[in-house]
């Protein structure tokens, strides 16, 4: 799992997220089965739900999820990729998922099979910065 901030201008439009998740899955050797994006708030949301969204791509090998909120000119997000078996590679999927946003997640901290590294993106230096 990775979480962080990106400039709002770098965040993909809602209708492009399904293609982005499925393309990233294929790049990492996974097989996308079904994808869905839900803009928040929606009719089932709490009345105080902030603007953002959640997205899911079910894989034959497991899943990709994205969850985000808009905060002024930035997007706070969490991305999770989990794979089973030897054919799909979560690190490659995560890199392909975040590269179009200008994020380069080359350094991963593995914890119980998930990648975790808090970071934030800056326009001046497109790389990962640890958030303390």
GROMACS elastic network, one bead per residue, 0.5 to 0.9 nm:
[ bonds ]
;  ai    aj funct       b0    kb
    1    78     6  0.69150   500
    1    79     6  0.55607   500
    1    81     6  0.65776   500
    1    82     6  0.85249   500
    1    94     6  0.89033   500
    1   114     6  0.57373   500
    1   117     6  0.73977   500
    2    77     6  0.82541   500
    2    78     6  0.56607   500
    2    79     6  0.52346   500
    2    80     6  0.64636   500
    2    81     6  0.89397   500
    2    94     6  0.86549   500
    2   105     6  0.85088   500
    2   108     6  0.87779   500
    2   114     6  0.89332   500
    2   115     6  0.64986   500
    2   116     6  0.50667   500
    2   117     6  0.54600   500
    2   118     6  0.61833   500
    2   119     6  0.79093   500
    3    76     6  0.75256   500
    3    77     6  0.54968   500
    3    79     6  0.61658   500
    3    80     6  0.86465   500
    3   116     6  0.76807   500
    3   117     6  0.69447   500
    3   118     6  0.53216   500
    3   119     6  0.66486   500
    3   120     6  0.82715   500
    4    75     6  0.82538   500
    4    76     6  0.57600   500
    4    77     6  0.56254   500
    4    78     6  0.66531   500
    4    79     6  0.89136   500
    4   117     6  0.85340   500
    4   118     6  0.57445   500
    4   121     6  0.75344   500
    4   131     6  0.83647   500
    5     8     6  0.88619   500
    5    74     6  0.64119   500
    5    75     6  0.55022   500
    5    77     6  0.62859   500
    5    78     6  0.89494   500
    5   119     6  0.71249   500
    5   121     6  0.59707   500
    5   122     6  0.87347   500
    6     9     6  0.82174   500
    6    10     6  0.65898   500
    6    11     6  0.69937   500
    6    73     6  0.88607   500
    6    74     6  0.56306   500
    6    75     6  0.54011   500
    6    76     6  0.67932   500
    6    77     6  0.80369   500
    6   101     6  0.72759   500
    6   102     6  0.82447   500
    6   103     6  0.80277   500
    6   120     6  0.66189   500
    6   121     6  0.52882   500
    6   122     6  0.74578   500
    6   123     6  0.88335   500
    7    10     6  0.54352   500
    7    11     6  0.68995   500
    7    73     6  0.61113   500
    7    75     6  0.61438   500
    7    76     6  0.89557   500
    7   101     6  0.84802   500
    7   121     6  0.74188   500
    7   122     6  0.77569   500
    7   123     6  0.77413   500
    8    11     6  0.52926   500
    8    12     6  0.85813   500
    8    70     6  0.74614   500
    8    71     6  0.83700   500
    8    72     6  0.80797   500
    8    73     6  0.52459   500
    8    75     6  0.53667   500
    9    12     6  0.80553   500
    9    73     6  0.77482   500
    9    74     6  0.79151   500
    9    75     6  0.89882   500
    9   101     6  0.87550   500
   10    74     6  0.88729   500
   10    75     6  0.88393   500
   10   100     6  0.76132   500
   10   102     6  0.71154   500
   11    14     6  0.89517   500
   11    74     6  0.86219   500
   11    75     6  0.71181   500
   11   100     6  0.83694   500
   11   101     6  0.59299   500
   12    15     6  0.81256   500
   12    16     6  0.61199   500
   12    17     6  0.63824   500
   12    20     6  0.85054   500
   12   100     6  0.80911   500
   12   101     6  0.74126   500
   13    16     6  0.54090   500
   13    17     6  0.67408   500
   14    17     6  0.54851   500
   14    18     6  0.80169   500
   14    37     6  0.71340   500
   14    38     6  0.84741   500
   14    39     6  0.76202   500
   14    53     6  0.84373   500
   15    18     6  0.67852   500
   15    19     6  0.80515   500
   15    37     6  0.80901   500
   16    19     6  0.55429   500
   16    20     6  0.61774   500
   16    21     6  0.88199   500
   17    21     6  0.60864   500
   17    22     6  0.85187   500
   17    36     6  0.87724   500
   17    37     6  0.73028   500
   17    55     6  0.76352   500
   18    21     6  0.52902   500
   18    22     6  0.61596   500
   18    23     6  0.84600   500
   18    35     6  0.60260   500
   18    36     6  0.67016   500
   18    37     6  0.70017   500
   18    55     6  0.78591   500
   18    56     6  0.82717   500
   18    57     6  0.75324   500
   19    22     6  0.51895   500
   19    23     6  0.58777   500
   19    24     6  0.83995   500
   19    35     6  0.88598   500
   20    23     6  0.52143   500
   20    24     6  0.60699   500
   20    25     6  0.85565   500
   20    96     6  0.83369   500
   20    97     6  0.64120   500
   20   100     6  0.86551   500
   21    24     6  0.51512   500
   21    25     6  0.61252   500
   21    26     6  0.87418   500
   21    32     6  0.84667   500
   21    35     6  0.80268   500
   21    55     6  0.88321   500
   21    56     6  0.82158   500
   21    57     6  0.65528   500
   21    64     6  0.71703   500
   21    65     6  0.86068   500
   21    93     6  0.83999   500
   21    96     6  0.85694   500
   21    97     6  0.62159   500
   22    25     6  0.50106   500
   22    26     6  0.62808   500
   22    27     6  0.86114   500
   22    30     6  0.88382   500
   22    31     6  0.81602   500
   22    32     6  0.57750   500
   22    33     6  0.87234   500
   22    34     6  0.87544   500
   22    35     6  0.77692   500
   22    57     6  0.70882   500
   22    59     6  0.89202   500
   22    97     6  0.89862   500
   23    26     6  0.52261   500
   23    27     6  0.61781   500
   23    28     6  0.87530   500
   23    32     6  0.86631   500
   23    93     6  0.86681   500
   23    96     6  0.78832   500
   23    97     6  0.80441   500
   24    27     6  0.50176   500
   24    28     6  0.63609   500
   24    29     6  0.88478   500
   24    30     6  0.85622   500
   24    92     6  0.77876   500
   24    94     6  0.72879   500
   24    95     6  0.79344   500
   24    97     6  0.52136   500
   24    98     6  0.88645   500
   25    28     6  0.52422   500
   25    29     6  0.64578   500
   25    31     6  0.65414   500
   25    32     6  0.63920   500
   25    57     6  0.86335   500
   25    59     6  0.77921   500
   25    63     6  0.89778   500
   25    64     6  0.80387   500
   25    88     6  0.80143   500
   25    89     6  0.86678   500
   25    90     6  0.84625   500
   25    92     6  0.84143   500
   25    93     6  0.53864   500
   25    94     6  0.85597   500
   25    96     6  0.81092   500
   25    97     6  0.81663   500
   26    29     6  0.50634   500
   26    30     6  0.51388   500
   26    31     6  0.61434   500
   26    32     6  0.72144   500
   26    88     6  0.85663   500
   26    93     6  0.78305   500
   27    30     6  0.74206   500
   27    88     6  0.89586   500
   27    89     6  0.88514   500
   27    92     6  0.70060   500
   27    93     6  0.63811   500
   27    96     6  0.70153   500
   28    87     6  0.82534   500
   28    88     6  0.55398   500
   28    89     6  0.50767   500
   28    90     6  0.67533   500
   28    91     6  0.77446   500
   28    94     6  0.84369   500
   28    96     6  0.79306   500
   29    87     6  0.58048   500
   29    89     6  0.64461   500
   29    92     6  0.85455   500
   29    93     6  0.81767   500
   30    59     6  0.65949   500
   30    60     6  0.70134   500
   30    61     6  0.63622   500
   30    62     6  0.87097   500
   30    83     6  0.80725   500
   30    87     6  0.69068   500
   30    89     6  0.74427   500
   30    90     6  0.88176   500
   30    93     6  0.82940   500
   31    58     6  0.86123   500
   31    59     6  0.54187   500
   31    60     6  0.53825   500
   31    61     6  0.69464   500
   31    88     6  0.82189   500
   32    35     6  0.76942   500
   32    57     6  0.66476   500
   32    58     6  0.60431   500
   32    60     6  0.63984   500
   32    61     6  0.84756   500
   32    63     6  0.84339   500
   33    57     6  0.72901   500
   33    58     6  0.55133   500
   33    59     6  0.53116   500
   33    60     6  0.63456   500
   34    56     6  0.82239   500
   34    57     6  0.57543   500
   34    58     6  0.52893   500
   34    59     6  0.73032   500
   35    55     6  0.74602   500
   35    56     6  0.55190   500
   35    58     6  0.61691   500
   35    59     6  0.88854   500
   36    54     6  0.84112   500
   36    55     6  0.56293   500
   36    56     6  0.53963   500
   36    57     6  0.65376   500
   36    58     6  0.88750   500
   37    53     6  0.72110   500
   37    54     6  0.59095   500
   37    56     6  0.65411   500
   37    57     6  0.88241   500
   38    41     6  0.86157   500
   38    42     6  0.77185   500
   38    52     6  0.87458   500
   38    53     6  0.55322   500
   38    54     6  0.53689   500
   38    55     6  0.62061   500
   38    56     6  0.89068   500
   39    42     6  0.64290   500
   39    51     6  0.76729   500
   39    52     6  0.60763   500
   39    54     6  0.66586   500
   39    55     6  0.85980   500
   40    43     6  0.87199   500
   40    45     6  0.70911   500
   40    49     6  0.70152   500
   40    50     6  0.69270   500
   40    51     6  0.52480   500
   40    54     6  0.74859   500
   40    69     6  0.84791   500
   41    44     6  0.78643   500
   41    45     6  0.54849   500
   41    46     6  0.76421   500
   41    47     6  0.79675   500
   41    48     6  0.83430   500
   41    49     6  0.55673   500
   41    50     6  0.63689   500
   41    51     6  0.56887   500
   41    52     6  0.70427   500
   41    53     6  0.75534   500
   42    45     6  0.51999   500
   42    46     6  0.84568   500
   42    49     6  0.85865   500
   43    46     6  0.83953   500
   43    47     6  0.89893   500
   44    47     6  0.88600   500
   45    48     6  0.79873   500
   45    49     6  0.61415   500
   46    49     6  0.52801   500
   47    50     6  0.87748   500
   49    52     6  0.86275   500
   50    69     6  0.67870   500
   50    70     6  0.77590   500
   51    68     6  0.85525   500
   51    69     6  0.58530   500
   51    70     6  0.59570   500
   51    71     6  0.85978   500
   52    67     6  0.76921   500
   52    68     6  0.52523   500
   52    70     6  0.55148   500
   52    75     6  0.83684   500
   53    66     6  0.80973   500
   53    67     6  0.58293   500
   53    68     6  0.54251   500
   53    69     6  0.65867   500
   53    70     6  0.88815   500
   54    65     6  0.74688   500
   54    66     6  0.56118   500
   54    68     6  0.64179   500
   54    69     6  0.89979   500
   55    64     6  0.81741   500
   55    65     6  0.56115   500
   55    66     6  0.50154   500
   55    67     6  0.63582   500
   55    68     6  0.89301   500
   56    63     6  0.71868   500
   56    64     6  0.57774   500
   56    66     6  0.65188   500
   56    67     6  0.88212   500
   57    62     6  0.87216   500
   57    63     6  0.56512   500
   57    64     6  0.50817   500
   57    65     6  0.64330   500
   57    66     6  0.89982   500
   58    61     6  0.81883   500
   58    62     6  0.61825   500
   58    64     6  0.66216   500
   58    65     6  0.86295   500
   59    63     6  0.50027   500
   59    64     6  0.75022   500
   59    83     6  0.81431   500
   60    63     6  0.79909   500
   60    83     6  0.88183   500
   60    84     6  0.88813   500
   61    82     6  0.80353   500
   61    83     6  0.52200   500
   61    84     6  0.51834   500
   61    85     6  0.69069   500
   61    87     6  0.84277   500
   61    88     6  0.69251   500
   62    81     6  0.81844   500
   62    82     6  0.59036   500
   62    83     6  0.50480   500
   62    84     6  0.63558   500
   63    80     6  0.80012   500
   63    81     6  0.60161   500
   63    82     6  0.56177   500
   63    83     6  0.67325   500
   64    79     6  0.74788   500
   64    80     6  0.56606   500
   64    82     6  0.65755   500
   64    83     6  0.86754   500
   64    93     6  0.86622   500
   64    94     6  0.87206   500
   65    78     6  0.80630   500
   65    79     6  0.57417   500
   65    80     6  0.51240   500
   65    81     6  0.65682   500
   65    82     6  0.89617   500
   66    77     6  0.70414   500
   66    78     6  0.57467   500
   66    80     6  0.65111   500
   66    81     6  0.89674   500
   67    76     6  0.84714   500
   67    77     6  0.55715   500
   67    78     6  0.53440   500
   67    79     6  0.66763   500
   67    80     6  0.89430   500
   68    75     6  0.65158   500
   68    76     6  0.55230   500
   68    78     6  0.64539   500
   68    79     6  0.87501   500
   69    74     6  0.86244   500
   69    75     6  0.57257   500
   69    76     6  0.53820   500
   69    77     6  0.65253   500
   70    73     6  0.74983   500
   70    74     6  0.61398   500
   70    76     6  0.64450   500
   70    77     6  0.87638   500
   71    74     6  0.51764   500
   71    75     6  0.57070   500
   71    76     6  0.68937   500
   72    75     6  0.79043   500
   79    94     6  0.79217   500
   79    97     6  0.87954   500
   79    98     6  0.87619   500
   80    94     6  0.78900   500
   80   114     6  0.78925   500
   80   115     6  0.80057   500
   80   116     6  0.89935   500
   81    90     6  0.57206   500
   81    91     6  0.80817   500
   81    93     6  0.72836   500
   81    94     6  0.65318   500
   81   114     6  0.76181   500
   81   115     6  0.81837   500
   82    89     6  0.87455   500
   82    90     6  0.60682   500
   82   113     6  0.79082   500
   82   114     6  0.69274   500
   83    86     6  0.86597   500
   83    87     6  0.88910   500
   83    88     6  0.62202   500
   83    89     6  0.68615   500
   83    90     6  0.59637   500
   84    87     6  0.82049   500
   84    88     6  0.71874   500
   84    89     6  0.87505   500
   85    88     6  0.67795   500
   85    89     6  0.88986   500
   86    89     6  0.75429   500
   88    92     6  0.85086   500
   88    93     6  0.82459   500
   89    92     6  0.55141   500
   89    93     6  0.63675   500
   89    94     6  0.87834   500
   90    93     6  0.50243   500
   90    94     6  0.60377   500
   90    95     6  0.85496   500
   90   114     6  0.87072   500
   90   115     6  0.86061   500
   91    94     6  0.51407   500
   91    95     6  0.61758   500
   91    96     6  0.86409   500
   91   105     6  0.84408   500
   91   106     6  0.83630   500
   91   108     6  0.82819   500
   91   115     6  0.79741   500
   92    95     6  0.51407   500
   92    96     6  0.61635   500
   92    97     6  0.84915   500
   93    96     6  0.51637   500
   93    97     6  0.59939   500
   93    98     6  0.86832   500
   94    98     6  0.61956   500
   94    99     6  0.84153   500
   94   105     6  0.74891   500
   95    98     6  0.53940   500
   95    99     6  0.58076   500
   95   103     6  0.79897   500
   95   104     6  0.65128   500
   95   105     6  0.58992   500
   95   106     6  0.74365   500
   96    99     6  0.53842   500
   96   100     6  0.75227   500
   97   100     6  0.70225   500
   97   101     6  0.82381   500
   98   101     6  0.54096   500
   98   102     6  0.68074   500
   98   103     6  0.53655   500
   98   104     6  0.68855   500
   98   105     6  0.75648   500
   99   102     6  0.51409   500
   99   103     6  0.52139   500
   99   104     6  0.59438   500
   99   105     6  0.82264   500
  100   103     6  0.73782   500
  101   104     6  0.87645   500
  102   121     6  0.79082   500
  102   123     6  0.88342   500
  102   126     6  0.62281   500
  102   127     6  0.78868   500
  103   120     6  0.88041   500
  103   121     6  0.68015   500
  103   126     6  0.66042   500
  103   127     6  0.62297   500
  103   128     6  0.70245   500
  104   107     6  0.84956   500
  104   126     6  0.76190   500
  104   127     6  0.59197   500
  104   128     6  0.67497   500
  105   108     6  0.69857   500
  105   117     6  0.85652   500
  105   127     6  0.79748   500
  105   128     6  0.68654   500
  106   128     6  0.85949   500
  107   117     6  0.78838   500
  107   128     6  0.84307   500
  108   115     6  0.55690   500
  108   116     6  0.63403   500
  108   117     6  0.62359   500
  109   114     6  0.80702   500
  109   115     6  0.54669   500
  109   116     6  0.53136   500
  109   117     6  0.60765   500
  110   113     6  0.60553   500
  110   114     6  0.55778   500
  110   116     6  0.64135   500
  110   117     6  0.88523   500
  111   114     6  0.53277   500
  111   115     6  0.63495   500
  111   116     6  0.69238   500
  112   115     6  0.84343   500
  117   128     6  0.89312   500
  117   130     6  0.74628   500
  117   131     6  0.87683   500
  118   128     6  0.85027   500
  118   129     6  0.78665   500
  118   130     6  0.58847   500
  118   131     6  0.57657   500
  118   132     6  0.84630   500
  119   127     6  0.88356   500
  119   128     6  0.54584   500
  119   131     6  0.53369   500
  120   127     6  0.82395   500
  120   128     6  0.61505   500
  120   129     6  0.54414   500
  120   130     6  0.69764   500
  120   131     6  0.67740   500
  121   124     6  0.88202   500
  121   125     6  0.76483   500
  121   126     6  0.61747   500
  121   127     6  0.63225   500
  121   128     6  0.61851   500
  121   129     6  0.68620   500
  122   125     6  0.55293   500
  122   126     6  0.58350   500
  122   127     6  0.74096   500
  122   128     6  0.84835   500
  122   129     6  0.84564   500
  123   126     6  0.59853   500
  125   128     6  0.86597   500
